[in-house]
């Protein structure tokens, strides 16, 4: 597939101030740049998740987590930092403060880890799974750690 038909996510890290990283996704190509940036390329229809982390003055921190879908050439999507072209957004949560606060981003990263431990590829879960997981998380319908992951996957 030609590179212009792929979605590119550039994972960057600036020590102490920003880090953008891939949480899951089966990239068809990966390139490491001279500056240490890692470019991940996805075919149309592929799911992947990204977390953006920023540290501001007075040790204020902000993280955003998103589950995204690469779109076919010519289809318009949301423009997000480090991602070209636009993508479909299936889940988007943010968290203020450092990691380990057991808030939205932490809990979704834990869910990804649990899926991996169960032998499930998070990138192969249906988009509805991620939408419903975020809805449960944000509406506090049921704590993610106590929900039945397999049941959630079946409902999606």
Backbone torsions as a table, in degrees:
resi	resn	phi	psi	omega
1	UNK	NA	139.0	-178.5
2	UNK	-70.0	141.5	-177.0
3	UNK	-56.3	-32.8	-178.9
4	UNK	-69.7	-13.3	176.6
5	UNK	-94.9	2.3	-179.4
6	UNK	-103.7	153.5	172.8
7	UNK	-92.0	136.2	-178.6
8	UNK	-115.9	130.8	170.5
9	UNK	-115.5	127.3	179.2
10	UNK	-104.7	112.5	177.8
11	UNK	-86.2	121.0	-178.0
12	UNK	-123.2	153.9	176.5
13	UNK	-141.2	128.1	172.4
14	UNK	-120.7	111.1	-172.7
15	UNK	-47.7	124.8	174.2
16	UNK	80.8	-6.8	-177.4
17	UNK	-131.1	-30.1	179.4
18	UNK	-156.9	149.0	174.1
19	UNK	-152.4	126.3	175.6
20	UNK	-117.4	126.1	-176.9
21	UNK	-142.0	155.2	176.0
22	UNK	-82.1	127.6	178.5
23	UNK	-91.7	-39.6	171.9
24	UNK	-157.6	162.7	179.1
25	UNK	145.1	140.8	-179.3
26	UNK	-99.8	77.5	-177.9
27	UNK	-61.3	141.0	177.8
28	UNK	-83.3	-17.9	178.6
29	UNK	-150.8	149.0	178.0
30	UNK	-143.0	131.8	179.1
31	UNK	-129.2	137.1	175.8
32	UNK	-105.4	121.4	-179.0
33	UNK	-82.1	168.0	179.8
34	UNK	-60.8	-32.2	-178.3
35	UNK	-81.4	-1.5	-179.2
36	UNK	95.3	-5.5	175.9
37	UNK	-67.1	143.2	178.1
38	UNK	-115.1	123.0	177.0
39	UNK	-99.0	126.3	177.5
40	UNK	-110.9	133.7	-177.9
41	UNK	-116.7	136.5	-176.9
42	UNK	-127.6	142.4	175.2
43	UNK	-76.0	157.6	174.7
44	UNK	-55.8	136.7	179.2
45	UNK	92.0	-11.2	-179.8
46	UNK	-78.6	139.8	174.5
47	UNK	-92.9	145.3	172.8
48	UNK	-154.8	159.4	-179.6
49	UNK	-126.5	144.7	-175.7
50	UNK	-132.3	146.7	169.5
51	UNK	-125.5	133.5	175.6
52	UNK	-109.0	129.8	-179.9
53	UNK	-124.5	133.7	176.9
54	UNK	-132.6	140.6	173.4
55	UNK	-115.5	131.3	-178.9
56	UNK	-114.2	179.7	-179.6
57	UNK	-59.4	158.9	-178.3
58	UNK	59.4	29.4	177.3
59	UNK	58.9	26.4	174.2
60	UNK	-75.8	137.5	-178.6
61	UNK	-128.9	150.7	177.6
62	UNK	-142.2	132.5	175.4
63	UNK	-127.7	142.1	175.6
64	UNK	-128.3	134.2	179.9
65	UNK	-118.3	137.0	178.8
66	UNK	-141.4	140.5	169.2
67	UNK	-103.3	124.0	-170.1
68	UNK	-126.9	159.4	176.8
69	UNK	-129.4	129.4	176.4
70	UNK	-68.9	138.4	-176.3
71	UNK	-107.7	155.3	176.4
72	UNK	-65.0	155.5	178.1
73	UNK	-55.1	137.2	178.5
74	UNK	90.1	-17.1	178.5
75	UNK	-88.3	133.5	-176.4
76	UNK	-86.2	141.4	178.5
77	UNK	-140.1	-174.3	179.2
78	UNK	-76.3	135.3	176.6
79	UNK	-88.6	122.9	-178.2
80	UNK	-127.6	156.4	-177.6
81	UNK	-57.3	129.1	175.2
82	UNK	77.8	6.0	-176.6
83	UNK	-123.0	129.2	177.3
84	UNK	-139.1	140.0	-14.7
85	UNK	-75.0	-163.3	-178.6
86	UNK	-60.8	158.3	-175.8
87	UNK	-131.8	164.3	170.6
88	UNK	-83.9	135.1	-179.7
89	UNK	-105.3	119.3	-179.3
90	UNK	-103.5	-21.1	177.8
91	UNK	-155.2	139.3	-180.0
92	UNK	-151.2	119.4	177.2
93	UNK	-136.1	156.5	178.1
94	UNK	-132.4	161.0	-177.6
95	UNK	-146.4	130.1	174.9
96	UNK	-98.9	140.3	-179.2
97	UNK	102.4	170.3	-175.6
98	UNK	-72.8	168.5	175.4
99	UNK	-63.8	160.1	176.8
100	UNK	86.8	10.8	179.6
101	UNK	-91.1	0.1	-179.0
102	UNK	58.5	39.5	176.9
103	UNK	-103.3	-168.4	-168.8
104	UNK	-52.2	-53.1	-176.6
105	UNK	-65.6	-44.1	178.3
106	UNK	-56.3	-44.7	-175.4
107	UNK	-69.5	-35.8	176.8
108	UNK	-70.5	-36.4	175.5
109	UNK	-65.0	-36.9	174.9
110	UNK	-63.6	-39.6	178.5
111	UNK	-63.0	-41.7	177.3
112	UNK	-60.8	-44.3	178.7
113	UNK	-62.2	-40.8	178.9
114	UNK	-64.4	-42.8	177.2
115	UNK	-59.5	-45.7	178.6
116	UNK	-60.1	-42.0	179.5
117	UNK	-63.5	-30.1	179.1
118	UNK	-85.9	2.9	179.5
119	UNK	80.1	15.7	179.0
120	UNK	-99.4	134.8	177.3
121	UNK	-86.3	114.4	-178.7
122	UNK	-56.5	-30.1	-179.7
123	UNK	-71.3	-15.8	179.8
124	UNK	-99.6	-0.6	176.5
125	UNK	-72.1	146.3	178.9
126	UNK	-65.0	152.2	-179.9
127	UNK	-58.0	-34.6	179.7
128	UNK	-62.8	-30.0	177.2
129	UNK	-59.1	-47.8	-177.3
130	UNK	-69.4	-38.9	177.9
131	UNK	-62.7	-44.4	-179.7
132	UNK	-69.1	-38.6	178.5
133	UNK	-60.9	-43.8	179.2
134	UNK	-67.7	-39.3	178.0
135	UNK	-61.1	-46.3	178.1
136	UNK	-60.7	-41.9	-179.4
137	UNK	-63.3	-49.8	-175.4
138	UNK	-73.6	-31.2	179.7
139	UNK	-92.9	-2.6	-179.9
140	UNK	55.1	34.5	176.9
141	UNK	-60.1	-42.1	-177.8
142	UNK	-160.9	132.0	178.2
143	UNK	-58.3	137.0	-177.9
144	UNK	-58.2	-36.0	-177.2
145	UNK	-68.3	-19.8	179.7
146	UNK	-102.7	-3.2	-179.0
147	UNK	-80.2	156.8	178.3
148	UNK	-84.2	102.1	-176.2
149	UNK	-59.0	-42.9	-179.9
150	UNK	-65.1	-40.0	177.8
151	UNK	-65.3	-40.0	177.4
152	UNK	-62.4	-41.2	178.7
153	UNK	-65.2	-39.2	180.0
154	UNK	-67.1	-40.5	179.4
155	UNK	-66.2	-32.7	-179.0
156	UNK	-75.0	NA	NA
